[in-house]
Amino acid sequence: MQGKILVVGSSGQIGTELVEELRKEYGSENVIASDIREGQAEQDGPFEILDALDKNRLEEIIRKHHVEDVYLLAALLSATAEKNPEFAWELNMNSLFNVLNLAKEGLIKKVFWPSSIAVFGPTTPRQNTPQFTVMEPSTVYGISKQAGERWCEYYHKKFGVDVRSIRYPGLIGYKSLPGGGTTDYAVDIFHQAILSKNYTCFLSENTTLPMMYMEDAIKATINIMKADSDKIKIRSSYNIAGISFSPKEISEEISNYFSDFKINYVPDYRQQIADSWPQSIDDSHARNDWGWRAGYDLSALCRTMLTNLERNLLNEDKA
């Protein structure tokens, strides 16, 4: 029988949808949402207030609910982290240590911790970026994720901790607002297309980045945790790939739905971050080891985002 699951950072962009899917699969009572403040996830099942830096509180919740698996999503993302580097390092690293140490002590059976394409840097091959390659990140977020990968690998080798990880590309979903990442334009552009038919992009038009529809990301997250332990051959973090596109390409796809949609480009400090990241990802290890496959291309992503966002915004107007 599947033990209870704790999602740390459940109110964020990923956590909101991950909790929903986990509850569908394992039952609402078996998935405990937690965050530093109340969000959406407490409405349909157990919820606990938790500061991810408070190890004692984390242990208390794990013991109270007899938790076996922990999904640690709490983090300061790329653009936000650049504004507050010391806190970003503290949150991103010490929250991971809290979970890894409780797993080392035997209180947790399995850990999911997300890494990111931010672990790569300007010296990394940008096309079809390999699983194993040069990693010289140039952001606080990327540095913390690269360090986290090494610690996950270390805790697995040294202490046998069953920790699993994937390197998220830019994530696009309609159920929550952007969370402070460099790829967030690819969420906001849909909102603005519907609301004003106009968007000012903080990246230049041909800035190609790896992206993924949220449903695919959630599928990858749950499937790597369901896989047999002997199939998880990489304990740092797996590359996964979805779609690579530029602001120009996504705006052209949106124009198929809104012919009067206009986009203009005013690159800011996030352009330098984006320029240090890959343009496309080789995810063959994830495909071969535990059967990863993405399901959405750019056309399907745009159609799904616009359909659902229009409905949501229309319902908000009626309310």
N, C-alpha and C positions, 0 to 999 in steps of 0.2 A: 504493500500500500504506500502511495506517495505521502511523505510527511508534509507538514505545513511549510508554507513559503512566506518569506518576508521580502518585500520590495522597499528598499531604502531610497528615498527621493522619488516618491510615487506621484508627486504633483507636477512633475516636469513633462516636457514634450514626449519623451519615450515612456516614462513611468505611467502616465495617464492611460496609454493604450496597452501597455504591457499588463498592467493590473487587470484591465477588462478582459483580455484574452486568457490570462492565467485563470481567472475566475470562471470563465466559460468552460475551460478544460478540466479544472480540478475542484470546482465548487467554491462559491463565494466565501464560505466559512473557513476554507483552508488557505486563503491568500490574505496576508496581513499587509495593508498599505501603511507606509509611514513617511512622514516628512516633517520639516521644521515648523510648518504651519499647515492648517487644514486646507485641503484642495477638493478636487472632484472625487478622488478615489475612496474617501471615507463614506460616501453615500450608499454604497451597495455592498458593504462588508466591513470586516474589522479594520479599524484605523488606530494608529498610535502616533502621538507627537514624538518626534525623535530628531535630535541634533546628531548628525552622523559623526561628529567629533567626540560625542559623549559615549565612551566605551561601556561604562557601567549601565547606562540606560539601555544601550543596545543589548547587552547581556541579559538585562532584566526582561526585555521584550521577548528575546529568544527563549528564555526559560519559561516565561508565562504562557507562551503559545506553543511550546514544544516544536519550535522551528527546526527544519532540517536543511533547507536550501535558502540562500540569501542572494538576491540580485541587488548589487550596490550601484545605484545610478547617480547618487549625489555628486555633483562636480560643478566647478565654475568653468564655463565654456570659453572658447578661444578669444573672441573679441572682448568679453567681459573680464576675463583673466588678465588681459594686458593692462587694464585700468587699475587692477588691484593685485599685483603679482604675489605679494607675500601671503595674502589670505588664500589666493588660488592654490599656491603650493601647499599651504597648511591643510586646506579642505581636501584637495585631490589626493594627497599622500596619506595623511593621518586617518582619514576615513577608511582607506584601503587597509592600512596596518591594523586598525581595530577589527575589521572583519577577518583578515588573514590570521591574526593571533587567536581569535575565538575558534576558528577552524582548526588551527594547530593544537588548541587545547581540547578538541574533540566535541565542541558544542555545535558545530555546523558540519554537515556532511558534504555539501557542494556549494561553490561560490561562483556567481557570474559577475564579472567586472568588465565594463566596456572600455576598449581603447579606441583609437581614432586614426584617420589618415594624417592627423596633425603630428604623429610621431616621425613622419618623413620631413625632409627639409630641402633646401635649394640644391643640394648636391645629390639628391636621390634621382634615379632615372624617372622621368615624368610620364613616359608612355609605358603602359602595361607593367606598372611597378611591381617588382617581384616580392614574394613573401619574405625572402631573406636578402637584404640589400643595405646600402649605406643609409644610416638614420642620423641626421644631424638637425633636429628640429630647431626652429628659430623663434618659437613662442613659448611662453610660460606653460600654457596648456599642453603643447606638444612635449616639452621637457618632462612635465609631470606624468604624462601618459607613457613616454618611453621608459622612465624610471619605474613606473608601475608594472609595465610588462616584465622588466627584469626581476622585480620582486615577486611577481606571481610565479614565474619560472623557478625562482630560488625556493620559494615555500613549497612548491610541488616536489622538487628534487630533494630538498633537505628534510622536509617534514611530512611529505606525502599528502599535502593539501590538494584536494580535487577542485582546482580552480580552472575556469574556462573563460575564454575571452574572444571577442571579435573586434576588428578595427572598423568602426562605423565610418562610412562616407557621410556626405551631407544628407540629412534626413528630411523628408517632405511629408507632412501629414496635415489633415484638416481639423483634427479634434482639439488642438491646442495651439496657442500662439508661439512664435519663435522665442528661443531661450537665450539669445546672446551669442550665437555662433556666426562665423564668417559666411557660411552657406545659407544663412537665414533669408537672403533675398529670394530664394527659390520657394519660400513659403509666402512671404509678404507680397510677392508679385501677383499671386492669385487673389488675395484679399483686395488689393488695389485695382486689379483688372475688373472685378465685379463692382466695387464701390465707386470708382472714379474714372475708369478706363484710361488711367494714366499712372505711370510708375517711374520714380527716379531711383536708379540702381547705383549702389555704392561700389560696384565692380565694373570694369570696362567690358565692352560688348563681347569680346572674344575670349574671356576668361573661362576656359573649360575646366570643370571640376567633376570628380566622381560624386554621384548622387544616388539616392535610393528612396523609393516610396516606403512609407512607414510600415505598411502591412508586410512587406518583404523583410524589413529590419526586425520586426517582432517575430516573424516566422523563424528567422535565423537565430535569434536570441533563445527562443523556446527549444528549437531543434538541437542546438549544440548542448543544451542542458539535458535533453532526453537521450542523447547518444550514449552508447556504451562507453565506459571509461577508456577501454583499450583502443577505441577509434579516435580519441583525442590525442593526437601525436605531437601537437604544438601547444605548449603551456605558457607561452608568452602571449600571443594573440594572433588570430587568423585574419588574413585579408579576406574581405568579401566585396563583391562588385555588383552594382546595379546598372545605372545608366550614367554616361558622361555627356554633359552638354554645357553650353555657354549661355549667358543671359540673352544674347541675340537669338539663339536657337529656341529657347523656351518662349521668348516673346513672339516669335514667328508662329509657333504652335498655338499660343493663346489667341493670336490674330485670326486663326481659323474659326474661333467662336465669337470674338468681338472684333469686327472689322475696323472699328474706330479706336482700338487700343493703341496707345502711344507709350513709348519708353524713351527715357533719356539717361545719360550716363554721367555721374559725378563721382568718380572713384575717390575713396578716402583711405584711412590707414589700413582698412581691411584688405585693400588691394595687394599690399605687400605680403600679408599673411597668405592670401590665395595664391600668389605667385610662387610661394615656397612649397606648395603642395602638388601632388601628382595630378595628372589629367585623366589617367585610366589605370585600372588595377587588375593585376593577375590574381585570381582567386582559385587557382587550380588545386591548391592543397585542401581548401575547405570542400571543394567539389568531390575530390577523391577520398578524403578521410571520413566525412560524415554526411555526404550527399547534398551539399548546399546547391540551390538553384534559385535565381531571382525570377520573379514572375511578371514584372511590369516594365514596359518600354516607355519612351517619352510620350507617345500618343495616348497610351492607356493611363499614364499618370495624370496628364493634363485633363483628360475627360473625367476621370474620377474626382480629382480635386475640384474642378469647376462645378460639377454636378452637386457634390456634397456641400461645398461652401455656399453656393447659391441658395440651397435649401435651408442651411443653418442661418444664414443672414436674413432670409425671408421670414423665418420663424421668429428671429429676434425682433424684427420690425413689428410683427403681429403682436408679440408680447408687450 
